[in-house]
Amino acid sequence: MKILLTGATGYIGKRLLPLLLDHRNEVVCCVRDKNRFYFPEQFKNKIQVIEADFLDPESLKNIPDDIDVAFYLIHSMSGASNYDELESISAHYFTQKINQTNAKQIIYLSGIVNDKSLSKHLSSRKAVEDILKTAAVPLTVLRAGIIVGSGSASFEIIRDLVDKLPIMVTPKWLNTKCQPIAISDVLEFLIRSLLNPVVYNESFDIGGPDILTYKEMLLEFARVKKLQRYIYTVPVMTPKLSSYWLYFVTSTSFKLASALVSSMKVEVICGDNRINNLLGVTPIAYRQALERALKKISDDDIISSWKDSRVSGQFKGNVSQYLKVPKKGCYIDRRKRAIINREYTIARVWSIGGETGWYYADWLWDLRGFIDKIFGGVGTRRGRTHKKEIHAGDALDFWRVVYADKKQGKLVLYAEMKLPGEAWLEFKIINNTLYQAATFKPRGIMGRIYWYAVLPFHGFIFNGMLKKLI
């Protein structure tokens, strides 16, 4: 079976890909940027990677005609203020292209839309569904609410809130009911829908067995972590205040926080669960989903995370745009140090940031992250998805990985913090020497003032860090 997988670098797409390959399928991965698409070497002969932007119909010519099934996993939530318009345009061009192929089925993962009053993002999901229905190809729609899994935006927000706040004064939308579902069950429904005639031209709600308020979800998470937490809801917190509350306490971006807050006021409960019997799936309970997610985190076995998506930060365009670190018109702080053990130093470099920290003067890195958060940046709360592995496109605190090659011993990071300019941090090993370069391309006089303001700290921080990396 030949499958078109759109959104292959997204949270769901990254997890679905290995399952599709396990079933001996050939998968055509549709990505906007090949440089940030990573897959294990053993899958090389089973994967075809094509670059396509569904806002650009010309680029869709790369999609082969001989596909059997197409997964539509494209979402633009929080990427731009007019994301609903962009989602409709993408769906329209996708529909036009899919009609020119041999596809026998489209599978679309949407959101539960049973409430009479829908948020902007749920209305957009429904609009996309309506556009996809106009295709000449049978459509299967799976509608999910809160997805619980390591790295999902909803799970990470719940984890941040419970881990950091013993007492929470929260908005009244925490009393809204929802029906969470484990990521493993979402993937099972997607796999079992493949070329299954019983789900052609049908829309299904998928959810776990528990109907809970967001408050109950937080308290259950606390019980699983064996933490005592107290939650008090107040009616005076506006949507904007609620969004700022999530933004400052959790690792979410403000745009994503705003979109989530508007959706959390809407009940997302399954209308029926007939698909469970049709496909023979018995979804697991919320508590079991939490326990599985926490074990994945403990084992450092997180396949994908929302934090690595472009909407988690300030990153614009493709990774390839930032691969070549500029020199002209830039300030560069270069340092080097002889290494003792190449493998040791590479392991240290590849573990930098996140829970490991920056090896020296972490409090200064944290302070810089706090200041960044105040000015609307990403701060350092995103951390990193894996403790020891990083790939191009991954988020790393307030940096974005633009190049990572262990064999070569080279790592290049691009700054996503709020800056009066652009910044890169580069590590590379040549022979027996570790080179580190901090490059800053200033924007106007404020950029130059900023560089000289932070310059005194460079010697203190970078020399100490280099020593620890050795």
C-alpha positions as CSV (number, residue, x, y, z in Angstrom):
1,M,0.0,0.0,0.0
2,K,1.3,3.4,-0.9
3,I,0.4,6.1,1.6
4,L,0.7,9.9,1.4
5,L,1.5,11.3,4.9
6,T,1.0,15.0,5.2
7,G,2.2,16.8,8.3
8,A,5.0,14.1,8.6
9,T,7.1,16.4,10.9
10,G,4.1,17.1,13.2
11,Y,3.2,15.6,16.6
12,I,0.9,12.9,15.1
13,G,2.7,12.4,11.9
14,K,6.0,11.5,13.5
15,R,4.3,8.9,15.6
16,L,2.2,7.5,12.8
17,L,5.1,7.0,10.4
18,P,6.8,4.1,12.1
19,L,3.5,2.3,12.6
20,L,2.7,2.6,8.9
21,L,6.1,1.3,8.0
22,D,5.7,-1.6,10.4
23,H,2.7,-2.7,8.3
24,R,5.1,-3.0,5.3
25,N,3.6,0.1,3.6
26,E,5.5,2.5,1.3
27,V,5.1,6.0,2.7
28,V,5.4,9.3,0.8
29,C,6.2,11.9,3.5
30,C,5.0,15.4,2.6
31,V,7.1,18.1,4.3
32,R,7.8,21.8,3.8
33,D,11.5,21.4,4.7
34,K,13.5,18.2,4.1
35,N,16.3,19.5,6.3
36,R,14.2,19.1,9.5
37,F,12.8,15.7,8.6
38,Y,14.6,12.9,10.4
39,F,14.0,9.2,10.1
40,P,16.0,6.0,11.0
41,E,18.3,4.7,8.3
42,Q,16.6,1.3,8.2
43,F,13.5,2.9,6.8
44,K,15.3,4.6,3.9
45,N,14.0,2.2,1.2
46,K,10.4,2.5,2.4
47,I,10.1,6.3,2.5
48,Q,9.9,8.9,-0.2
49,V,10.3,12.4,1.1
50,I,8.9,15.3,-1.0
51,E,8.8,19.0,-0.3
52,A,5.3,20.5,-0.7
53,D,3.6,23.6,0.7
54,F,-0.2,23.3,0.6
55,L,-0.5,27.1,0.3
56,D,1.5,26.8,-3.0
57,P,-0.4,24.6,-5.5
58,E,2.7,24.5,-7.8
59,S,4.6,22.6,-5.2
60,L,1.9,19.9,-5.0
61,K,3.1,18.6,-8.4
62,N,5.6,16.6,-6.4
63,I,2.9,14.4,-5.0
64,P,2.8,11.1,-7.0
65,D,-0.5,9.9,-8.6
66,D,-0.2,6.3,-7.6
67,I,-1.1,6.7,-3.9
68,D,-3.7,4.5,-2.3
69,V,-4.5,6.5,0.9
70,A,-3.8,10.1,2.0
71,F,-3.6,11.2,5.7
72,Y,-4.5,14.8,6.1
73,L,-2.7,16.0,9.3
74,I,-2.2,19.7,8.4
75,H,-3.1,22.2,11.1
76,S,-2.1,25.9,11.4
77,M,-3.4,26.7,14.8
78,S,-1.5,29.5,16.5
79,G,0.9,29.9,13.5
80,A,-0.8,33.1,12.4
81,S,-3.8,35.2,13.3
82,N,-5.6,34.2,10.1
83,Y,-4.9,30.5,10.5
84,D,-8.5,29.6,9.8
85,E,-8.2,31.1,6.4
86,L,-4.9,29.4,5.7
87,E,-6.3,26.0,6.8
88,S,-9.2,26.4,4.3
89,I,-6.8,27.4,1.5
90,S,-4.6,24.4,2.3
91,A,-7.6,22.0,2.3
92,H,-8.8,23.4,-1.0
93,Y,-5.5,22.9,-2.8
94,F,-5.1,19.4,-1.2
95,T,-8.6,18.4,-2.5
96,Q,-7.8,19.6,-6.0
97,K,-4.6,17.6,-6.0
98,I,-6.0,14.4,-4.5
99,N,-8.7,14.3,-7.2
100,Q,-5.9,13.9,-9.7
101,T,-4.4,10.8,-8.0
102,N,-5.5,7.1,-7.7
103,A,-6.3,7.6,-4.0
104,K,-9.2,5.5,-2.6
105,Q,-9.5,7.2,0.8
106,I,-8.6,10.4,2.7
107,I,-8.2,10.2,6.5
108,Y,-8.5,13.4,8.4
109,L,-7.9,13.9,12.1
110,S,-10.1,16.8,13.3
111,G,-11.5,18.1,16.6
112,I,-14.8,17.2,18.3
113,V,-17.4,19.7,17.1
114,N,-20.6,18.7,19.0
115,D,-21.1,22.0,20.8
116,K,-23.4,24.6,19.2
117,S,-20.9,27.4,20.0
118,L,-17.5,26.6,18.6
119,S,-14.2,28.3,19.1
120,K,-12.3,29.7,16.2
121,H,-10.0,26.7,16.0
122,L,-12.7,24.1,16.2
123,S,-14.8,26.0,13.6
124,S,-11.7,26.0,11.4
125,R,-11.4,22.2,11.8
126,K,-15.1,21.8,10.8
127,A,-14.6,24.1,7.8
128,V,-11.6,21.9,6.6
129,E,-13.8,18.8,7.0
130,D,-16.5,20.3,4.8
131,I,-13.9,21.2,2.1
132,L,-12.4,17.7,2.1
133,K,-15.9,16.2,1.7
134,T,-16.1,17.8,-1.7
135,A,-13.3,15.6,-3.0
136,A,-14.1,12.7,-5.3
137,V,-12.3,10.4,-2.9
138,P,-14.1,8.8,0.1
139,L,-13.4,10.7,3.4
140,T,-13.0,9.3,6.9
141,V,-13.0,11.9,9.7
142,L,-11.8,11.1,13.2
143,R,-12.6,13.8,15.7
144,A,-10.6,13.9,18.9
145,G,-10.6,16.2,21.9
146,I,-7.7,16.4,24.4
147,I,-4.9,14.1,23.3
148,V,-2.9,12.7,26.2
149,G,0.7,11.6,25.4
150,S,4.2,12.6,26.1
151,G,5.0,15.8,24.2
152,S,1.4,16.7,23.4
153,A,0.6,20.4,24.0
154,S,-2.3,19.5,26.3
155,F,-0.3,17.1,28.3
156,E,2.7,19.4,28.7
157,I,0.5,22.3,29.9
158,I,-1.1,20.0,32.5
159,R,2.3,18.8,33.6
160,D,3.7,22.3,33.8
161,L,0.8,23.6,35.9
162,V,0.7,20.6,38.4
163,D,4.5,20.4,38.8
164,K,5.0,24.2,39.4
165,L,1.9,25.3,41.3
166,P,0.9,23.8,44.6
167,I,-2.0,26.3,44.7
168,M,-3.8,27.4,41.6
169,V,-6.3,30.3,41.2
170,T,-7.8,29.5,37.8
171,P,-10.4,30.7,35.4
172,K,-13.9,29.2,35.4
173,W,-13.3,27.3,32.2
174,L,-11.5,24.7,34.2
175,N,-15.0,23.4,35.0
176,T,-15.6,22.7,31.3
177,K,-16.0,19.0,30.5
178,C,-14.0,17.1,28.0
179,Q,-13.3,13.5,27.0
180,P,-9.5,12.9,26.8
181,I,-8.0,10.2,24.7
182,A,-4.6,8.5,24.8
183,I,-2.2,9.1,21.9
184,S,-1.9,5.3,21.5
185,D,-5.6,5.0,20.9
186,V,-5.6,7.9,18.4
187,L,-2.9,6.1,16.4
188,E,-4.8,2.8,16.7
189,F,-8.0,4.4,15.2
190,L,-5.9,5.9,12.4
191,I,-4.2,2.6,11.5
192,R,-7.4,0.6,11.6
193,S,-9.2,3.0,9.4
194,L,-6.8,2.4,6.5
195,L,-8.8,1.3,3.4
196,N,-11.6,0.0,5.7
197,P,-14.9,0.5,3.8
198,V,-16.9,0.6,7.0
199,V,-15.5,4.1,7.7
200,Y,-15.7,5.5,4.2
201,N,-17.6,8.8,4.0
202,E,-18.2,8.9,7.8
203,S,-17.3,11.2,10.7
204,F,-16.6,9.7,14.1
205,D,-15.9,11.1,17.6
206,I,-13.0,9.3,19.3
207,G,-12.5,9.6,23.1
208,G,-11.5,7.7,26.1
209,P,-13.9,6.2,28.7
210,D,-13.7,9.2,31.1
211,I,-15.6,12.4,30.9
212,L,-13.8,14.9,33.1
213,T,-13.5,18.6,33.8
214,Y,-10.1,20.2,33.2
215,K,-9.9,20.7,37.0
216,E,-10.4,17.0,37.5
217,M,-7.7,16.2,34.9
218,L,-5.2,18.4,36.8
219,L,-6.1,16.8,40.1
220,E,-5.8,13.3,38.7
221,F,-2.4,14.2,37.3
222,A,-1.4,15.4,40.7
223,R,-2.5,12.1,42.3
224,V,-0.6,10.1,39.7
225,K,2.5,12.1,40.6
226,K,1.7,11.8,44.3
227,L,1.5,15.6,44.7
228,Q,-1.0,17.6,46.9
229,R,-2.6,20.4,44.8
230,Y,-5.3,22.9,45.5
231,I,-7.3,24.5,42.7
232,Y,-9.7,27.5,43.1
233,T,-11.7,28.8,40.2
234,V,-12.7,32.4,39.9
235,P,-15.2,34.0,37.4
236,V,-13.3,37.2,36.8
237,M,-10.4,36.0,34.7
238,T,-10.9,37.1,31.1
239,P,-9.7,35.0,28.1
240,K,-6.7,37.4,27.6
241,L,-5.7,37.1,31.3
242,S,-6.2,33.3,31.1
243,S,-3.9,33.2,28.0
244,Y,-1.2,35.2,29.8
245,W,-1.6,32.9,32.8
246,L,-0.9,29.9,30.7
247,Y,1.9,31.6,28.8
248,F,3.9,32.6,31.9
249,V,3.4,29.5,33.9
250,T,3.7,26.8,31.2
251,S,6.0,26.3,28.2
252,T,3.3,27.2,25.6
253,S,3.5,30.2,23.3
254,F,1.1,33.0,23.7
255,K,-0.6,32.4,20.4
256,L,-1.1,28.7,21.2
257,A,-2.3,29.6,24.8
258,S,-4.9,32.0,23.3
259,A,-6.2,29.4,20.9
260,L,-6.4,26.7,23.6
261,V,-8.2,29.1,26.0
262,S,-10.9,29.8,23.5
263,S,-11.3,26.1,22.9
264,M,-11.4,25.2,26.6
265,K,-14.6,27.1,27.0
266,V,-16.3,24.6,24.7
267,E,-17.3,21.1,25.8
268,V,-15.6,18.4,23.8
269,I,-17.5,15.2,24.5
270,C,-18.1,12.4,22.1
271,G,-21.6,12.2,20.5
272,D,-21.3,8.4,20.4
273,N,-18.6,5.7,20.5
274,R,-19.9,3.4,17.7
275,I,-16.4,3.4,16.0
276,N,-15.0,1.5,19.0
277,N,-17.1,-1.5,18.0
278,L,-16.7,-1.0,14.3
279,L,-12.9,-1.1,14.5
280,G,-12.5,-3.2,17.7
281,V,-10.7,-0.6,19.8
282,T,-11.2,-0.2,23.5
283,P,-9.6,3.1,24.6
284,I,-7.7,3.2,27.8
285,A,-8.6,5.4,30.9
286,Y,-7.2,8.8,31.5
287,R,-5.1,7.7,34.4
288,Q,-3.5,4.9,32.4
289,A,-2.8,7.3,29.6
290,L,-1.0,9.6,32.1
291,E,1.0,6.7,33.5
292,R,2.1,5.7,30.0
293,A,3.1,9.3,29.1
294,L,5.1,9.8,32.3
295,K,6.9,6.5,31.8
296,K,7.9,7.6,28.3
297,I,9.3,10.8,29.7
298,S,11.2,8.9,32.5
299,D,12.7,6.5,29.8
300,D,13.6,9.5,27.6
301,D,11.5,7.8,24.8
302,I,9.5,10.7,23.5
303,I,9.0,10.3,19.7
304,S,7.6,13.7,19.1
305,S,6.7,16.9,20.9
306,W,4.7,20.0,20.1
307,K,7.7,22.1,21.3
308,D,9.6,21.1,18.1
309,S,6.9,22.6,15.9
310,R,7.6,26.0,14.3
311,V,4.6,27.5,16.1
312,S,6.3,26.9,19.5
313,G,8.7,29.8,18.8
314,Q,9.7,32.7,16.6
315,F,11.2,30.5,13.9
316,K,10.3,31.6,10.3
317,G,10.9,29.8,7.0
318,N,13.0,26.6,6.5
319,V,16.0,25.4,8.4
320,S,18.1,25.8,5.3
321,Q,17.7,29.5,5.5
322,Y,19.7,29.6,8.7
323,L,22.3,26.9,7.9
324,K,25.0,29.3,6.7
325,V,26.0,31.5,9.6
326,P,26.8,35.0,8.2
327,K,30.0,36.9,8.8
328,K,29.5,40.2,7.0
329,G,28.1,42.9,9.3
330,C,28.2,40.6,12.3
331,Y,29.8,40.5,15.8
332,I,31.5,37.2,16.5
333,D,32.8,35.8,19.8
334,R,35.2,32.9,19.0
335,R,36.7,30.6,21.5
336,K,38.5,27.2,21.4
337,R,39.9,24.6,23.7
338,A,41.8,21.4,23.3
339,I,39.7,18.3,24.0
340,I,40.7,15.2,25.9
341,N,38.1,12.7,24.7
342,R,36.1,13.3,21.5
343,E,33.2,11.0,22.4
344,Y,32.9,12.5,25.9
345,T,32.8,16.1,24.5
346,I,30.3,15.3,21.8
347,A,28.0,13.6,24.3
348,R,28.2,16.7,26.5
349,V,27.5,19.0,23.6
350,W,24.6,16.9,22.5
351,S,23.1,16.9,26.0
352,I,23.2,20.7,26.4
353,G,20.2,22.6,27.6
354,G,16.9,21.4,29.0
355,E,17.2,19.6,32.3
356,T,20.9,19.2,31.9
357,G,21.4,23.0,31.7
358,W,24.3,24.8,30.1
359,Y,27.0,23.4,32.4
360,Y,28.1,26.8,33.8
361,A,26.3,29.8,35.3
362,D,22.8,28.3,34.7
363,W,21.2,31.0,36.8
364,L,22.3,33.6,34.1
365,W,20.8,31.4,31.3
366,D,17.6,31.2,33.4
367,L,17.6,34.9,34.0
368,R,18.0,35.6,30.3
369,G,15.0,33.2,29.7
370,F,12.9,35.0,32.2
371,I,13.6,38.4,30.7
372,D,12.8,36.9,27.2
373,K,9.5,35.6,28.5
374,I,8.5,39.0,29.9
375,F,9.1,40.6,26.5
376,G,7.0,37.9,24.7
377,G,9.7,35.4,23.8
378,V,9.8,31.7,24.3
379,G,12.0,31.7,27.5
380,T,13.7,28.5,28.5
381,R,10.7,26.5,29.5
382,R,10.4,24.6,26.3
383,G,13.5,22.6,27.3
384,R,14.3,19.9,24.8
385,T,12.4,16.7,23.7
386,H,15.2,14.2,24.3
387,K,17.9,14.3,26.9
388,K,20.7,13.1,24.6
389,E,19.6,13.3,21.0
390,I,18.9,16.4,18.9
391,H,18.0,16.8,15.2
392,A,17.6,19.7,12.9
393,G,14.3,21.6,13.6
394,D,14.2,20.6,17.3
395,A,13.6,23.3,19.9
396,L,16.3,23.6,22.6
397,D,15.4,26.1,25.3
398,F,15.3,29.5,23.5
399,W,17.3,28.1,20.5
400,R,16.3,26.2,17.4
401,V,18.6,23.4,16.1
402,V,19.5,24.2,12.5
403,Y,22.3,21.7,12.1
404,A,23.3,18.6,14.1
405,D,25.9,16.0,12.9
406,K,27.5,13.8,15.6
407,K,30.0,12.2,13.2
408,Q,31.2,15.5,12.1
409,G,31.0,16.9,15.6
410,K,29.1,20.0,14.6
411,L,26.0,21.7,16.1
412,V,24.5,25.0,15.1
413,L,21.7,26.7,17.0
414,Y,19.6,29.7,16.0
415,A,18.3,32.1,18.6
416,E,14.5,32.3,19.0
417,M,14.6,34.7,21.9
418,K,13.5,38.3,21.5
419,L,16.5,40.2,20.1
420,P,17.4,43.4,18.3
421,G,19.0,41.2,15.6
422,E,19.7,37.6,14.8
423,A,22.0,35.2,16.7
424,W,23.7,31.8,16.2
425,L,25.6,29.6,18.6
426,E,28.0,27.1,17.0
427,F,30.0,24.2,18.3
428,K,32.4,22.2,16.1
429,I,35.3,19.8,16.7
430,I,38.2,19.9,14.3
431,N,41.1,17.5,15.0
432,N,41.5,17.7,18.8
433,T,40.0,21.1,19.3
434,L,36.5,22.3,20.2
435,Y,35.6,25.6,18.6
436,Q,32.7,27.7,19.9
437,A,31.4,30.8,18.1
438,A,28.6,33.2,19.1
439,T,27.5,35.2,16.1
440,F,25.2,38.2,16.3
441,K,23.8,40.2,13.3
442,P,22.6,43.5,14.9
443,R,19.5,45.3,13.7
444,G,20.1,49.1,14.0
445,I,21.7,51.0,16.9
446,M,19.8,48.9,19.5
447,G,21.4,45.8,18.2
448,R,24.9,47.2,18.6
449,I,24.1,48.5,22.1
450,Y,22.7,45.0,23.0
451,W,25.9,43.3,21.9
452,Y,28.2,45.4,23.9
453,A,25.9,45.1,26.9
454,V,26.1,41.3,27.0
455,L,29.8,41.1,25.9
456,P,31.2,41.2,29.4
457,F,29.2,38.1,30.3
458,H,30.5,36.1,27.4
459,G,34.0,35.5,28.8
460,F,32.5,34.4,32.1
461,I,29.8,32.1,30.7
462,F,31.4,30.7,27.6
463,N,34.9,30.0,29.1
464,G,33.3,28.2,32.0
465,M,31.0,26.2,29.6
466,L,33.8,25.2,27.3
467,K,35.8,23.9,30.3
468,K,32.8,21.8,31.4
469,L,32.4,20.4,27.9
470,I,35.9,19.2,27.9
